[in-house]
Amino acid sequence: MRRQREKEPEGNPAAIILSDVELRTRVPVCRTDQDTYLETMWGKIEWIKRLQEKYDCPIFDGGDLTDKDIKKNPNHLLLARAIASLPSPWYTVPGNHDLPGKSMLNYENSAMAVLERAGVVDAQSDFVPGNVIRIHRFPWGVPLEKIKPSSNFLNVVLVHAMVYNRKLPFPGCEGYEADELLDLWSNADLIVCGHHHQTFTRSKGKTILVNPGSMMRNDADQADHKPCVFLWYPDGDFPKVRQIFIPIKKGVVSREHLDDKQELDSRLSAFVEKLGTQDMTGVDFEKNLEIALTKNINQGIIDKVWKYFER
C-alpha cells in the first residue's frame, strides 16, 4: 500500500529554525571542494535568505554563527560580507565558537557583537517586534534554569549546549538528554538547541525541541549529514515543525586526511618503539636520538620527535 504524503501545514510559519552556521574564511581539511567551498557556504546563506523572503518570518538560530577561528582572528572581509548577506531579522544566542575565551564576559569583543551593532543579528532582545513571541536565551556556559513565561506570548528558548537524543554522542560526554530540557522548559512552546551537529526533534506536550544540526558539513564524519532548516507552525491544537533540506553537493566530504594522520602516527609509534631498543652505552640519549634521526627518517617525523623531546 502506497503511503500518503504528509499534508503540509497551512499558512505561513512563525519562524525558520537553524543553527551552527559557522561562517568562516578557512576551508575545512575534510572538504574536497577547496576552491569552491566558501562560495558554497555563502550560497547556502543566499538560499536561507530567499526562504525567509518567501515566508516573511524571523530566523531563530541556536548559536555558533561564526567559526572558532574568527574569534581569534576577526576578519573584516568576512564581517563585511556577512553584514551584506545575512537575512534579517535573525535572532541568535552566543555559542562557544562565537565567544572569545568561550565566555560571555568577552561578548563585546566578538564577531557576533559586531554583527549585532550593525543591525544584522539580534542576540539580546526579549521580544520579537510586532509579534507575539518572547525569547529566552541561554548562551554557552550560562547555567540552565527555569523560565518565567509571558502570558499571551509564545515562549521560545534559544540555548547553546550539548543536547543529545537518548544516546550519548561519545563516551564521557557531558550534556543534556533532550527530555531533561523538555521537562525543565515544559512551559515553553519551542526550544532551539545549538552545538551538537546532529539533527533531531523531540516533543512533549505542547513543547517542541529542535536540534537543527550544522548548516555545512565541516567534519569528516558528516559525509552522510543532510543540512536542513525547520519551519515552525505553533498554531492550532497540534503545533509542529517541518524539515526542509538545504541543497548540497555529494561526494565533497573526505576522511583521507584522517587516514593519512593515522598512518603517520603508526609510523611514528613504530619508530619510537624501535628507538627504545637501541644500545645507549657510551652515548647520551640526546646524541643517540640525533644519530637515529639521520637514518632515512621523514622530516615531518623528525620535527615531531624534537617537538615532544624539547617540551
Backbone torsions as a table, in degrees:
resi	resn	phi	psi	omega
1	MET	NA	130.4	-177.5
2	ARG	-76.0	131.4	-179.7
3	ARG	-74.9	139.3	177.2
4	GLN	-80.2	140.8	178.4
5	ARG	-69.0	136.5	-178.8
6	GLU	-61.7	133.3	-178.9
7	LYS	-69.2	132.3	179.8
8	GLU	-73.2	143.5	178.2
9	PRO	-59.0	147.2	179.3
10	GLU	-85.1	151.5	177.0
11	GLY	81.4	176.9	-179.7
12	ASN	-80.1	146.8	174.8
13	PRO	-69.8	158.1	177.5
14	ALA	-81.1	-22.0	-178.6
15	ALA	-165.9	159.3	169.4
16	ILE	-103.5	132.7	-175.9
17	ILE	-112.3	131.7	175.9
18	LEU	-154.4	178.5	178.3
19	SER	-166.8	166.1	172.2
20	ASP	50.4	56.8	177.3
21	VAL	-70.9	-43.5	175.9
22	GLU	54.2	58.9	175.4
23	LEU	-59.0	136.4	-172.8
24	ARG	-151.9	168.0	172.9
25	THR	-114.4	-8.2	-177.7
26	ARG	-103.5	128.0	-178.8
27	VAL	-81.7	127.2	179.1
28	PRO	-59.4	143.4	-176.4
29	VAL	-66.7	-20.5	-178.3
30	CYS	-77.2	-10.5	-175.6
31	ARG	-88.5	133.3	177.6
32	THR	-88.2	-13.8	179.0
33	ASP	-94.1	55.8	-174.8
34	GLN	-58.5	-35.3	-175.8
35	ASP	-79.4	-21.0	-174.9
36	THR	-120.2	-1.1	-174.4
37	TYR	-56.0	-49.0	-174.7
38	LEU	-63.3	-39.1	176.7
39	GLU	-69.4	-31.3	174.3
40	THR	-62.7	-42.5	178.3
41	MET	-59.5	-49.8	-179.6
42	TRP	-68.0	-28.7	175.8
43	GLY	-64.1	-34.7	177.2
44	LYS	-70.0	-35.4	174.7
45	ILE	-62.8	-41.3	178.1
46	GLU	-64.1	-38.6	177.7
47	TRP	-62.4	-42.6	178.6
48	ILE	-65.6	-38.9	179.3
49	LYS	-62.0	-43.0	178.8
50	ARG	-65.0	-37.3	178.0
51	LEU	-63.9	-40.6	178.7
52	GLN	-66.2	-39.8	177.5
53	GLU	-62.8	-35.5	179.6
54	LYS	-65.0	-43.8	-174.1
55	TYR	-99.9	-11.9	176.8
56	ASP	51.6	58.6	-179.0
57	CYS	-142.1	161.7	-179.8
58	PRO	-72.7	163.7	173.8
59	ILE	-105.6	132.6	173.0
60	PHE	-109.7	120.5	-171.6
61	ASP	-118.0	133.5	-178.5
62	GLY	-85.0	10.1	173.9
63	GLY	101.7	179.1	-169.8
64	ASP	57.8	53.1	177.0
65	LEU	-68.2	-33.5	179.7
66	THR	-116.4	157.3	179.8
67	ASP	-74.3	156.5	-176.6
68	LYS	-62.6	-28.3	179.0
69	ASP	-68.5	-25.1	-179.0
70	ILE	-70.0	-31.3	179.9
71	LYS	-72.3	-24.3	177.4
72	LYS	-84.7	-36.7	-176.7
73	ASN	-133.5	76.2	-179.1
74	PRO	-51.7	132.1	-175.1
75	ASN	-113.0	115.0	-175.2
76	HIS	-67.1	-29.5	179.6
77	LEU	-70.3	-41.1	176.9
78	LEU	-64.0	-44.0	-179.3
79	LEU	-63.7	-39.6	179.2
80	ALA	-62.9	-42.7	179.5
81	ARG	-69.2	-37.6	178.4
82	ALA	-62.6	-42.3	179.0
83	ILE	-61.4	-37.5	-178.7
84	ALA	-80.6	-23.3	-169.0
85	SER	-108.5	-30.7	-174.5
86	LEU	-67.5	135.8	174.9
87	PRO	-71.1	158.4	-178.1
88	SER	-144.0	142.5	9.3
89	PRO	-79.9	141.7	-177.6
90	TRP	-129.8	105.9	-178.5
91	TYR	-97.1	125.7	-173.4
92	THR	-136.5	179.5	177.7
93	VAL	-140.5	137.5	-178.3
94	PRO	-63.9	130.2	177.0
95	GLY	-105.1	177.3	-178.3
96	ASN	-63.7	-31.4	177.6
97	HIS	-74.0	-24.0	-178.6
98	ASP	-80.5	-27.4	-168.2
99	LEU	-98.7	120.7	172.3
100	PRO	-58.3	130.6	-177.4
101	GLY	68.8	10.8	-178.6
102	LYS	53.7	35.1	-176.0
103	SER	-132.6	136.5	176.2
104	MET	-64.6	-19.1	177.2
105	LEU	-62.9	-22.3	-178.2
106	ASN	-104.2	14.6	-174.7
107	TYR	-57.9	-40.0	-175.8
108	GLU	-63.0	-18.9	178.5
109	ASN	-96.9	10.4	-175.3
110	SER	-92.5	159.6	174.9
111	ALA	-63.9	-34.1	178.5
112	MET	-61.7	-39.4	178.6
113	ALA	-63.1	-38.0	177.1
114	VAL	-62.9	-44.9	179.3
115	LEU	-65.5	-32.9	178.1
116	GLU	-70.0	-42.5	178.6
117	ARG	-65.2	-26.4	177.4
118	ALA	-79.2	-4.6	177.2
119	GLY	81.3	16.0	-177.3
120	VAL	-89.7	-43.8	178.9
121	VAL	-121.1	162.9	178.8
122	ASP	-128.3	116.3	-178.5
123	ALA	-115.4	12.2	-174.1
124	GLN	-139.2	-26.2	-175.3
125	SER	-61.3	144.9	179.5
126	ASP	-88.1	-24.4	-175.7
127	PHE	-129.7	149.1	172.7
128	VAL	-85.0	116.8	-177.1
129	PRO	-56.1	136.6	177.1
130	GLY	69.4	16.5	-176.8
131	ASN	-133.0	177.4	179.3
132	VAL	-113.8	44.4	-177.4
133	ILE	-122.1	130.3	172.4
134	ARG	-110.2	139.1	-177.0
135	ILE	-109.7	132.0	175.3
136	HIS	-117.1	124.8	-173.8
137	ARG	-113.5	142.0	173.7
138	PHE	-134.2	90.2	179.3
139	PRO	-65.0	171.5	178.1
140	TRP	-56.1	131.5	175.6
141	GLY	85.3	-8.2	179.5
142	VAL	-87.7	129.6	-178.8
143	PRO	-57.2	139.8	178.7
144	LEU	-84.3	136.1	-179.8
145	GLU	-146.5	166.3	180.0
146	LYS	-61.8	154.3	178.1
147	ILE	-107.9	158.2	172.8
148	LYS	-104.7	98.4	-175.3
149	PRO	-67.5	151.0	176.0
150	SER	-92.6	125.7	178.7
151	SER	-66.4	150.8	-178.5
152	ASN	67.5	11.7	176.3
153	PHE	-126.1	152.4	167.7
154	LEU	-82.7	130.4	-176.1
155	ASN	-104.3	122.0	-176.8
156	VAL	-117.4	129.9	176.1
157	VAL	-105.6	126.4	172.2
158	LEU	-108.5	119.4	-175.3
159	VAL	-134.2	136.5	174.9
160	HIS	-114.1	103.8	-178.4
161	ALA	-162.8	164.3	176.9
162	MET	-74.2	108.9	177.9
163	VAL	-121.5	131.9	-176.5
164	TYR	-129.7	163.3	-174.4
165	ASN	-103.8	87.9	176.9
166	ARG	69.7	-50.2	-174.8
167	LYS	-100.7	133.1	177.6
168	LEU	-59.0	133.3	179.7
169	PRO	-63.3	-32.1	178.5
170	PHE	-158.7	156.1	-178.4
171	PRO	-58.2	135.5	178.0
172	GLY	80.5	6.0	-179.2
173	CYS	-61.6	134.2	175.7
174	GLU	-107.6	121.9	-178.2
175	GLY	-177.1	-150.1	-175.4
176	TYR	-132.4	130.8	171.3
177	GLU	-73.0	144.7	-173.0
178	ALA	-52.8	-39.3	-178.9
179	ASP	-62.3	-29.8	178.1
180	GLU	-60.8	-41.8	-179.1
181	LEU	-76.4	-34.3	176.7
182	LEU	-64.5	-32.3	176.1
183	ASP	-76.8	-42.1	-178.9
184	LEU	-62.7	-41.0	-176.9
185	TRP	-115.3	49.1	-179.8
186	SER	-66.5	-17.3	178.7
187	ASN	-93.8	10.0	175.1
188	ALA	-95.4	157.4	176.1
189	ASP	-92.4	-34.5	-177.5
190	LEU	-143.6	136.7	173.9
191	ILE	-121.3	120.5	178.8
192	VAL	-109.1	119.8	-176.3
193	CYS	-109.8	140.6	173.2
194	GLY	-125.8	165.0	175.6
195	HIS	115.2	-53.0	178.5
196	HIS	-80.6	123.2	-171.3
197	HIS	-80.8	1.0	174.6
198	GLN	-84.3	156.5	-177.3
199	THR	-105.5	129.1	172.6
200	PHE	-163.7	160.8	174.4
201	THR	-132.0	151.0	174.1
202	ARG	-143.1	158.7	177.2
203	SER	-147.7	155.5	175.8
204	LYS	-152.3	120.0	-175.0
205	GLY	64.0	-129.4	-179.9
206	LYS	-90.6	-4.7	-173.6
207	THR	-91.4	130.8	177.6
208	ILE	-113.2	130.6	174.8
209	LEU	-109.5	130.6	179.7
210	VAL	-126.1	123.7	171.0
211	ASN	-111.8	95.2	-169.2
212	PRO	-67.0	-27.4	-172.6
213	GLY	84.3	177.4	-173.1
214	SER	-80.2	150.9	178.9
215	MET	-72.2	-34.8	-179.2
216	MET	-115.0	161.2	174.7
217	ARG	-99.5	95.4	-172.8
218	ASN	-105.8	1.2	-178.4
219	ASP	-129.0	152.3	-174.9
220	ALA	-61.6	-27.7	-178.4
221	ASP	-83.8	8.6	-178.7
222	GLN	-104.8	20.6	-179.2
223	ALA	-57.3	-33.0	-178.2
224	ASP	-99.6	3.1	-179.9
225	HIS	-69.6	139.8	178.9
226	LYS	-116.2	95.0	-178.9
227	PRO	-56.1	143.2	-175.7
228	CYS	-156.4	169.3	167.4
229	VAL	-126.0	168.3	176.1
230	PHE	-125.1	146.0	171.9
231	LEU	-102.8	135.2	-175.7
232	TRP	-106.0	125.1	177.7
233	TYR	-119.3	94.3	-173.8
234	PRO	-86.4	-10.3	-173.4
235	ASP	-78.7	161.4	177.1
236	GLY	86.2	-178.4	-177.4
237	ASP	-75.6	-22.1	-176.9
238	PHE	-127.5	84.3	176.7
239	PRO	-57.7	148.9	-178.5
240	LYS	-152.9	166.9	172.0
241	VAL	-123.4	151.9	179.2
242	ARG	-122.3	127.1	-178.5
243	GLN	-85.9	134.0	175.7
244	ILE	-127.5	124.8	-177.6
245	PHE	-82.8	138.4	177.1
246	ILE	-82.2	133.3	179.6
247	PRO	-58.2	136.8	-179.1
248	ILE	-136.5	164.5	171.5
249	LYS	-98.8	141.4	178.5
250	LYS	-88.5	153.7	174.0
251	GLY	73.2	24.7	-179.0
252	VAL	-108.9	4.5	177.8
253	VAL	-113.6	124.8	-175.6
254	SER	-126.5	151.4	173.6
255	ARG	-111.4	16.0	-177.5
256	GLU	-58.2	-38.4	-178.9
257	HIS	-65.2	-30.4	177.4
258	LEU	-72.0	-39.2	177.5
259	ASP	-63.6	-40.1	178.5
260	ASP	-63.7	-40.9	-179.5
261	LYS	-65.9	-40.7	178.9
262	GLN	-62.9	-39.5	178.5
263	GLU	-64.6	-42.9	178.9
264	LEU	-63.0	-43.7	179.9
265	ASP	-63.3	-38.1	178.9
266	SER	-65.5	-42.4	179.0
267	ARG	-64.5	-39.9	-179.9
268	LEU	-66.3	-42.3	179.4
269	SER	-62.2	-42.6	179.3
270	ALA	-63.2	-39.2	179.6
271	PHE	-64.6	-44.5	-178.2
272	VAL	-65.3	-39.9	178.0
273	GLU	-62.6	-43.4	179.0
274	LYS	-63.4	-39.8	-179.9
275	LEU	-61.5	-36.6	-177.3
276	GLY	-69.1	-17.2	-179.3
277	THR	-91.8	-4.6	-176.3
278	GLN	-75.2	152.0	179.6
279	ASP	-75.1	119.9	-178.0
280	MET	-95.5	2.8	-174.5
281	THR	-57.8	127.4	175.0
282	GLY	80.2	-3.7	-179.5
283	VAL	-133.1	132.5	179.4
284	ASP	-71.3	163.3	-172.3
285	PHE	-59.5	-45.4	-175.9
286	GLU	-62.8	-41.0	179.6
287	LYS	-65.6	-42.0	178.7
288	ASN	-61.6	-40.0	178.1
289	LEU	-63.5	-41.8	179.7
290	GLU	-60.3	-43.4	179.8
291	ILE	-65.3	-45.1	-177.7
292	ALA	-63.2	-34.1	-176.7
293	LEU	-76.1	-3.3	177.9
294	THR	-95.5	-0.8	-173.3
295	LYS	-101.0	83.1	174.1
296	ASN	52.9	42.4	178.6
297	ILE	-103.3	132.8	178.2
298	ASN	-58.8	140.8	-176.7
299	GLN	-62.0	-33.4	179.0
300	GLY	-63.3	-38.4	178.0
301	ILE	-70.0	-40.3	177.7
302	ILE	-57.4	-47.2	-179.5
303	ASP	-61.1	-39.7	-177.6
304	LYS	-68.6	-40.8	179.1
305	VAL	-61.7	-47.8	-178.9
306	TRP	-66.4	-32.5	177.9
307	LYS	-59.2	-46.4	-179.3
308	TYR	-73.9	-36.1	-177.9
309	PHE	-68.7	-35.4	-173.7
310	GLU	-89.8	1.9	179.8
311	ARG	-63.2	NA	NA
